[in-house]
Amino acid sequence: MDGIGAELLLNRDLTFASPEQVQEVVKEVWSRQEPLLATMDRQAPAEMDTGKLLELARRGAAAGDVATFASPDLVAADRGIDQYMLRECGYGQLNVDATDQGFQGVPDTTSAGPVAVSLRNRGQDAHQAVVSRAADGVTETYPEILALPLDQQLQKATVLGMVQADPGGVDTVFLRLTPGRHGVVDLLPQGTTSVDAPGGGPPNYTVGLVAEFRVT
């Protein structure tokens, strides 16, 4: 998921939200994604099957149907687009493994430019990797940033994109990285067995699922 969609979801606490509030968030997320998908559908080869994603986006934007986020069509189309872009578009790759105790494979440094960030879930719980860039001049570590109130966190770092996967799954997001300090964080609650069914524990970053890397 790109930065706009990821930030919208991460900045909404839906734990105690009413069905109407959830519906409005779904509408907002898909409304932001729809223009991008419409452009892709006009320009992308048929092999990418962007039409299914555009159809879901229009349905979600119009009706706020939360089931669009878990649709098999979404999973299949997203996987097909990822595979095509990895094969044909020459992206650099950043492959990250998540266990229930931490991330593996996050480099100390990587080069600026377009990159495919792939998360492979090797844990028993669902995991995510939220990629962000710390603002220039920020000196706090990512654990220190995460200890701040949400509004202050958003002043310290900008969300670029998010991937998340159930146990055994893989997800990919395509980003353009610029020089600076970046973080990878799992905000899902402990005990989350599926990305569609959040658990009730503290966030996964509190047990080690947080890492930093520098883009040069």
Wavefront OBJ file of the C-alpha trace (Angstrom):
o trace
v 0.000 0.000 0.000
v 1.354 3.432 -0.907
v 2.077 6.202 1.559
v -1.272 7.958 1.258
v -3.340 4.849 1.892
v -1.030 3.566 4.601
v -1.007 6.838 6.507
v -4.799 7.124 6.353
v -5.223 3.669 7.891
v -2.476 4.091 10.481
v -3.823 7.423 11.681
v -7.331 6.124 12.334
v -8.032 4.227 15.551
v -10.785 1.834 14.465
v -10.776 -0.280 17.635
v -13.990 1.255 18.965
v -15.217 2.828 15.727
v -18.848 2.530 14.716
v -19.736 0.770 11.447
v -20.429 4.193 9.957
v -16.970 5.472 10.948
v -15.271 2.388 9.501
v -17.276 2.868 6.321
v -16.060 6.455 5.983
v -12.424 5.397 6.408
v -12.830 2.706 3.727
v -14.355 5.267 1.380
v -11.504 7.696 2.009
v -8.755 5.112 1.469
v -10.210 3.836 -1.795
v -11.028 7.347 -3.016
v -7.335 8.218 -2.676
v -6.279 5.042 -4.515
v -8.844 5.212 -7.329
v -7.164 7.910 -9.523
v -3.825 6.067 -9.438
v -5.487 2.774 -10.332
v -7.453 4.426 -13.145
v -4.194 5.713 -14.635
v -2.574 2.302 -14.269
v -5.554 0.609 -15.919
v -5.222 2.871 -18.969
v -1.487 2.361 -19.336
v -0.587 -1.040 -17.886
v -0.380 -4.233 -19.944
v -3.284 -6.652 -19.664
v -1.029 -9.072 -17.808
v -1.150 -6.824 -14.733
v -4.951 -7.139 -14.448
v -5.411 -3.714 -12.878
v -9.071 -3.741 -13.871
v -10.003 -5.889 -10.858
v -8.286 -3.476 -8.489
v -9.979 -0.485 -10.095
v -13.348 -2.215 -9.766
v -12.705 -2.833 -6.051
v -11.568 0.764 -5.568
v -14.746 2.114 -7.133
v -16.874 -0.200 -5.026
v -15.038 0.719 -1.855
v -15.090 4.440 -2.593
v -18.815 4.388 -3.311
v -20.092 2.064 -0.582
v -17.333 1.913 2.039
v -17.466 -1.870 1.952
v -14.701 -3.071 4.321
v -14.808 -6.497 2.655
v -12.988 -4.953 -0.301
v -9.788 -4.983 1.795
v -9.969 -8.782 2.166
v -11.300 -9.655 -1.291
v -9.628 -12.643 -3.035
v -9.638 -10.493 -6.183
v -7.518 -7.901 -4.340
v -5.000 -10.517 -3.202
v -4.745 -12.144 -6.634
v -4.500 -8.888 -8.586
v -1.999 -7.400 -6.152
v 0.223 -10.483 -6.359
v 0.095 -10.444 -10.148
v 1.076 -6.775 -10.327
v 3.924 -7.330 -7.852
v 5.320 -10.239 -9.851
v 5.111 -8.341 -13.123
v 6.831 -5.234 -11.734
v 9.577 -7.258 -10.062
v 10.209 -9.127 -13.306
v 9.933 -6.305 -15.831
v 10.580 -2.921 -14.202
v 14.134 -3.178 -12.882
v 13.403 -2.189 -9.291
v 16.030 -2.589 -6.616
v 14.917 -5.081 -3.987
v 14.824 -4.965 -0.213
v 13.764 -8.358 1.166
v 12.712 -8.396 4.811
v 11.715 -11.409 6.897
v 9.485 -11.021 9.954
v 9.490 -13.439 12.869
v 7.491 -12.989 16.059
v 10.588 -11.495 17.696
v 12.047 -9.173 15.063
v 12.935 -8.294 11.479
v 15.692 -10.000 9.522
v 17.327 -8.731 6.360
v 16.994 -4.980 6.970
v 20.314 -3.552 5.709
v 22.346 -0.906 7.495
v 22.395 1.147 4.285
v 20.852 1.001 0.817
v 20.903 3.177 -2.283
v 18.386 5.890 -3.105
v 15.918 5.321 -5.926
v 12.975 3.056 -6.743
v 12.873 -0.092 -4.648
v 10.562 -3.051 -4.090
v 10.192 -3.789 -0.378
v 9.036 -7.382 0.147
v 7.967 -8.747 3.520
v 8.006 -12.502 4.095
v 6.210 -13.579 7.275
v 8.065 -16.416 9.002
v 6.196 -16.009 12.304
v 3.087 -17.511 13.842
v 1.283 -14.155 13.960
v 0.441 -11.709 11.174
v 3.067 -9.003 10.662
v 3.516 -5.740 8.816
v 6.353 -3.467 7.809
v 5.534 0.240 7.829
v 8.360 2.082 6.061
v 8.912 5.728 6.935
v 11.547 8.420 6.546
v 12.674 10.432 9.563
v 12.549 14.171 8.992
v 15.876 15.889 8.417
v 17.418 16.911 11.714
v 15.528 14.364 13.819
v 17.972 12.638 16.174
v 15.647 10.348 18.152
v 15.830 6.623 17.463
v 12.718 4.991 16.085
v 11.811 3.431 19.469
v 12.066 6.928 20.945
v 9.861 8.344 18.192
v 7.286 5.595 18.764
v 7.100 6.505 22.450
v 5.808 9.978 21.547
v 2.120 10.928 21.104
v 0.843 10.210 17.581
v 0.772 13.854 16.470
v 4.437 14.234 17.432
v 5.358 10.971 15.702
v 3.908 12.347 12.469
v 6.087 15.443 12.801
v 9.195 13.286 13.226
v 8.683 10.787 10.383
v 6.705 10.487 7.135
v 5.066 7.179 6.193
v 6.124 6.028 2.718
v 4.256 2.731 2.447
v 3.190 -0.458 4.180
v 3.236 -4.196 3.545
v 1.594 -6.841 5.704
v 1.227 -10.584 5.515
v -0.385 -13.470 7.325
v 1.855 -16.334 8.519
v 3.654 -17.853 5.539
v 2.628 -15.008 3.259
v 4.560 -12.444 1.233
v 3.623 -8.869 0.327
v 5.451 -6.209 -1.697
v 5.241 -2.428 -1.939
v 7.075 -0.237 -4.458
v 8.662 2.928 -3.096
v 11.069 5.658 -4.124
v 13.652 6.168 -1.397
v 15.526 9.429 -0.908
v 18.714 9.947 1.123
v 18.132 10.018 4.867
v 17.285 7.868 7.865
v 14.434 5.376 7.504
v 12.572 2.991 9.772
v 10.688 -0.292 9.458
v 8.035 -0.822 12.139
v 5.336 -3.403 12.894
v 2.381 -1.656 14.535
v 0.041 -4.672 14.585
v -1.036 -5.801 18.077
v 0.515 -8.973 19.447
v -1.813 -11.932 19.031
v -2.915 -10.862 15.542
v -3.319 -14.168 13.718
v -4.612 -12.519 10.524
v -4.280 -8.979 9.203
v -8.085 -8.912 9.065
v -8.481 -9.838 12.752
v -6.302 -7.654 15.021
v -5.208 -9.115 18.355
v -5.420 -7.440 21.728
v -1.798 -7.203 22.835
v 0.683 -4.326 22.732
v 2.209 -3.396 19.351
v 4.721 -5.815 17.855
v 7.439 -3.171 17.801
v 7.561 -3.384 21.616
v 9.005 -6.916 21.329
v 11.602 -6.074 18.707
v 9.876 -5.544 15.361
v 11.478 -2.173 14.672
v 14.615 -1.492 12.642
v 16.413 1.447 11.042
v 18.429 1.846 7.861
v 20.057 4.714 6.040
v 19.524 5.602 2.382
v 22.530 7.112 0.618
l 1 2 3 4 5 6 7 8 9 10 11 12 13 14 15 16 17 18 19 20 21 22 23 24 25 26 27 28 29 30 31 32 33 34 35 36 37 38 39 40 41 42 43 44 45 46 47 48 49 50 51 52 53 54 55 56 57 58 59 60 61 62 63 64 65 66 67 68 69 70 71 72 73 74 75 76 77 78 79 80 81 82 83 84 85 86 87 88 89 90 91 92 93 94 95 96 97 98 99 100 101 102 103 104 105 106 107 108 109 110 111 112 113 114 115 116 117 118 119 120 121 122 123 124 125 126 127 128 129 130 131 132 133 134 135 136 137 138 139 140 141 142 143 144 145 146 147 148 149 150 151 152 153 154 155 156 157 158 159 160 161 162 163 164 165 166 167 168 169 170 171 172 173 174 175 176 177 178 179 180 181 182 183 184 185 186 187 188 189 190 191 192 193 194 195 196 197 198 199 200 201 202 203 204 205 206 207 208 209 210 211 212 213 214 215 216
